Amino acid sequence: MSNLGGLEVRQGHVEQARHWYTRAAATEHPEIAPEAAEKLGRLEVQLGDLVEARRWLAAAAGTTHAVVPGRAALTLANLEFNEHQHEKARV
């Protein structure tokens, strides 16, 4: 499902990408769900929905995945920094 989301993003089908990423995140699979949440968060940043971006990135950052939490936290910190939320970016 996450791979389908990526294909939809590359085709410019944002709503379909959201659909597949959301379904993949809902699986709660320890490898797939965190990556899907991170991808969805980054997609929402690109689309300007920062509320949803923060929600998905925070969810991804709070997982036990080996790699995703660090990437998601960095993306979230960059989002906060770019929004002049410097204290939040430091956390």
N, C-alpha and C positions, 0 to 999 in steps of 0.2 A: 504494500500500500504506500509506503514511504517512497519507493522508487517510482510508483505511478504519479505521486505528487510532484516529484522532480521532473518527470516527463511533461506534465501539465504546465509547470512553471516555464520550461523551455519553449513550450508552444504558445505561451501567453494566456493560458486558461487559468486565471487566478482562482476563481471560485472552485473549480475542479481540484486544483492543487490544495486549497484549504480543506476540501472534503476529504481527500485521501490522507493528508497529513493528520487531520483530526482523528480519523478512524485509526490510523496507525498509533497515534499517541494514546488512544483509548484502550488499546490492547493490554497496556501495562507490561508488555514484554520487556525484560530488563535491558535488552540491547536496542530493540526497535523503537520503543516508545520515547525514550529520551532523545534520540536522534530526530524523530519526527517532531517533537515539541520544539527542539532547537531550530529546525528548518522552518517550522511555522512561525516562530518568533522572528527569525530573520526576514521572512517574507512580509510579515506585518510591519516591520521597520521600514522596508522598502516601499510599502504601500502607504505609510504614514499613520497607521493605526497603532499609536504608541501604547495605548492602554492594553490592547491585546498582545502586543509585542512583549511588554513587561511581564504580563501574566504567563505567557508561554516560555519566555526565557528564564524566568524565576523557577518555573516548574522543572525545566531541563537542568538548571543549575543545582537543584535540590536532589538530584538522583545520585545513585551510586555507580553509574556508568564510569568506565575507566577514563574516558576522554571528554565526553560531552559537557560535564559540569564546568570545567575550566573554560571551554570555548564559549558556553552560554553566559557565564559570569562576565567574561571579557566583553562580549557583545553588549550585555546589559550595562556594564560600566561605561562603555563608549557611548551608548545611547544617552545615559544620564549626563555624562560630561558634555555631549553636544547640545543637550537641553539646558545647560548651565546649572545642573543639579550636582555640583561638585562634591558636596558632602555624601550624597548617595553614591556617587561614582567611586568614592574611596572605600566604601564598605564592600 
